[in-house]
C-alpha cells in the first residue's frame, strides 16, 4: 500500500523528466554538470514524496554524491514545506531544519522559497515561522530562483517583480533570479552578462550577487571563464565576490567543500574559500539590535563593504597600469 501511495504522489506531484531536460540548451559537459545539480534537487524533493517520516527521508539522501548533497537538501526542504502547508498538524520542516537541514541551512531555506513559489504562496509572511534571522531571508532567494527558472520570459526578459514584496525582499528576490540565469543560460558568461545588462540598472548588482553564488557553489567552470566573469561584471565586482563568499560559507558549514569553489573564491574574492568564509562569519558577529535593517541585510551590506574596500584598490591599480 505504501509503495502504491508513493507512486501516486510521484505521478501527481513529482517533477517530470521533460521539465528537468527542458532547460538545457545543449549536451556539453557544462550543461550536464548543471543538470546533475538540478537532478539532485529534484531527487531530494522526490525523496519526500516517497513517504515516511523526516528521519526516513533523510536516510534516502545517501543516494546523492557528497558534492551534490546540498541540492538534495534543498529539494527535501521544498517537499517538507509543501507537506506542512497542506497538512499543518505537524511541522516536518522545523524538525528537518533542527536536524539534518541545519548543516545545509542556506540551501534548505532556498528550498522553502521554491515551494512557496510553486504553490503560489506569498513568501514574506512565512518568514516569521523560521528561526534563523539571517537564513530566513534566503526564502526570498529560492522564491526568485524558482520564478526566474520556470518563468524566465516574465521575470527575466520582461523584468516583472511581484508587487507584494518589501524593498529588501525585492533585493533578495533579484539575487535568486540572478542565480537562475546562471542555470538557464548554461553558465555561458557572455549570455549571462547579456541578460543582466538588459535589466534595469538599479537591479543589476543583486543579479550579480546571485550569479556569484551560483558560479561558486555549482562549479564546473574553467579558471579563464571565471576571470572573464569578474571582468564583465564591471563595477559590481564586490557583489559577485559576496555571492561567492556565501557559497563558500555554505559549503564549509555543510562539510562538502569542492575544488571548484576554492578556485572561484581565489579569483572572485582574491582569497581561498576559508578566507571568503571568514569574511561572512565576521559579518555575522555582533549584529545590532537597534538597526532598522533586518539581520540578513546588515550581514550582506557588511560583506559587500569588505570586498569593496579589499578588491577596489587592486583593480584600480590594474586599470591605471
N, C-alpha and C positions, 0 to 999 in steps of 0.2 A: 504493500500500500504506500509506504513512504517513497519508494522509487517511482511509483506512478505519479504521486503528487509532485515530486521533484521534476519529472519530465514535463508535467503540465505547467509548472511555474516557469521553467526554462522556455517552453514554447510560447507562453503568453507574455512574459516579462523580460526574457533574455534578449541579448543583442545579436541580431542575425549576422551571418558571415558577410553578407553584402555590405553592411554598414562598416564592418572592420576594414574591408578591402576598398570601399568606395572612396576613401580619402586619398588613396595612393595615386601618384602621378607617374609611376614607373616601377621597374623591378630592379633598381640599383641596390647596392649594399646599404646606402644611406636610407632609402625608403624602407628596406626590410628591417633595419635597426629601429626605426620609428614604429613600424608595425609591431615589432616584438614588445615595445613598451605599451602600446595600445592593447595588445592581446593580454598582457599581464593584468592591466586594469580591468578589462572585461572579465578575465578569468577570476579575479577576486570577487567581482560582483556576482558572477555565476556561482561561486562557492557558497555565497549566502543563499541563493535560490535553491541550491541542492538540499537545503533544510538543516535542521539541527540547532543546538544552542551555540552561543558565541564560541565556546571552547572547541566545539566540533568544527566550526567554520575555520577558526584559526589553524587548527591542525592541518587543514587542506592546503594551507599556504606553502607547505613544504614542496609542493609541486613546482614552484617557480624558482628560477635561478636567483641567487642572492642579490645580484646587482639589479634585478628587476622587482625585488620584493616590495620596494616602496610603492610601485604602481599597483601591485596586488592589494596592498593595504588600502590604497585609495579606493579601489573597487569594492572592498569589503565595507568600508565606511559608507560608500554610496548605497549599497544594498541594505545595510542595517538602518540607515536613515529612512529609507523608503518604508521598511517594515514598521519602524516606530511611528511614522506618520499615519499609516493605515491601522496599526494595532498598538495604540498608545498605552496599553495596560502595563508595559514594561519598557524600560529604556535600554535596549540592546546596545545602542551606540555608546551610551555612557559607560557601560560595562567594558566595551571594546577599548574606548579611549583610556580607561583606567588600567587596562591590561596591555595586551599586545600592541594596540594602536599608539601607546604613549611613545615608544621609540620612534615611530613614524608619524609624529604628531602633525607635522606640516602637511604631508601627503594625505593623512586621514581627514583633516579639516577641509582640504581641497575636495575630497570625495563627497563630503557633506554638501558642499555647494553645488556639485554636479547633480546630486539627487534632487535638490530643490529646484534647479533649473529644469530638469527632466519632468518634474511633477508640477511645474508652473506655480511654485510657491514663492512668495516674496522672501528674500533671504535675510534681510537685516533683523526682522522680528525674531528669527530663530537664534540669533547670536546670544541672546540672554540665557539660553538653555545650556550654553557651553562655558566651561570653567576657565580655560586659559585666556587671559585678557589680550594676549598678542595673537596667538594662533587662531582664535575665533574669527579674526578678520580674513583669514585665508579662505573662509567660506565664500567670500566675495570673489576671490581669485578663481575658485572652482566654478562658480556661477558664470563668470565671464568666459572662462575657458570653454565650458560646455556650449554656451550660445555662439561663441566665435567659431568653434569647431564644427558644430552641426548646422549652423545658420550663417555661414560667412558672408553671403550676399547682403544680409540685413545688417549684421553687426560689425562687419569689417568694411565691405565695399560701400554700403550706404551709411555707415558710421552711426547707427542708431544706438541709443543708450536708454535702458529702462528708466522712465521718468520718476519712479518712486525711490531711487537710490539717493542716499545722502551724499554731500560733496566728497567726503573721504571714501565712502562706499564706491562711488564712481571711479575713484583713482585705482582702487584695488581691483575693481571690475576690469578696468583697462589693462592692468597687469596680466590678468587672466586671458583677456582677448589677445594681448601681445604674445603670450605663450602659445596660444592656439595657432597663431600664424606660423610659428616655428614648425609646427607639425603639418599644417595644411599646405605649406609651401615647401615641404620636403627638406627643411633646413638648408635651402639654397639661399645664400646670403644676398645675392642680387634681388631675388624675388621677394625675400623677406623685407629688405630695405625699401623696395618699391611700394609695398603695401603700407609700410609705416609712414613714409614721406607723403603719401596721399591722404593721411589722416590730418585732422585739424592740428595745428602746431601745438596748441596747449595740451594736447593729449599724448604727444609723441614720447615724452620722457618716460611715462609709465608703461607704454608699449615696450620700450627698450628694456625696462627693468624686467618685465615678464619674459622677454626674449633671452636676457642674460640667464634667468633661472632655467628656462627650457634648454638652452645650449649646454649649460654646465651640468645639469642633472642628467639629461638624456644621453649626452655624449655622442660618439660616432663621427666626430669631426677631425680633420687634419689640422695641425698647428697653423699652417698658412691660411686656412679658411677662418679660423678664429681670429687671427691677426687682421684679416680683411674685415671681419665683423666689427672689430673695435674701430677700424678706420672709418667705415661707412656710417657708424652711429654718430659721428661728429661730436657736437658739444654735449651729447648725452652719455658720454663715457662713464661718468660716475654712477648713473642709473644702471647701465649694463653691468658694471662691476658689482653693484649692490645686489642685483639679481643673482649673479654668480656666487656671491658670498653666502646668501641664504641657501642656495643649493648645497654648498659645501657644508654649512651648518647642519642641514637636514641629513646629509649622507653620513656625517660623522656621528650625529646623535643616534642614527639607526644602526651604526656599526657596519655599513656597507659602502665605504669609500671605493672609488674606482679610479684608474689611471686617467681616464678622460676628464674627470672632474679636477684632478690635480693639474693637468695640462691647461685646462681652461682658466683656472684660478691664476696660474703663473702668467698667462697672457693678459687676461682681463683685469686682474686685481694686482698684478705685479708682486705677488707673494704666493706661497704654497697654500694648499687647501686648509692647513691648520691655521695659518695666519689669517686667511679670509674668514674662517670660522670664528677666530678670536675677535675679529672686528665686530661681528654680530653679537658675540657673547658680552663684549664690553658695553655695547649699546643696550643690552637687556638689563644691566645693573642699575640700581638706584633710580628707578623710574619715578618721576614726580607724582605727587598726589594732588597738586593744585593746578595742573596744566589742562587747558581746555581741549587739547588734543587727546585722543584715546591712546592707549599704550602702544599699539602697533604703529600708529602714526609717528609717535615720538621715536620709536626704535628705527623705523625706516629713515626718518629725517637725520638721525644721528649717523647711520651708516653712510647715507648719501654724502653728508658733510665730511665724513672721514675720507672717503675716496675722492671727493672734490679737492681737498687740500693735499692729499698724498699723491694723486695722479696728475693734477693740473700742471705742477711745476715741470716734471719730466717731459710732458707732452709739449709744453710751451718752449722748452729748451730745444726739443727736436724740431719744432716749427721754425725757430729762428736760426737754426744751424745752417 
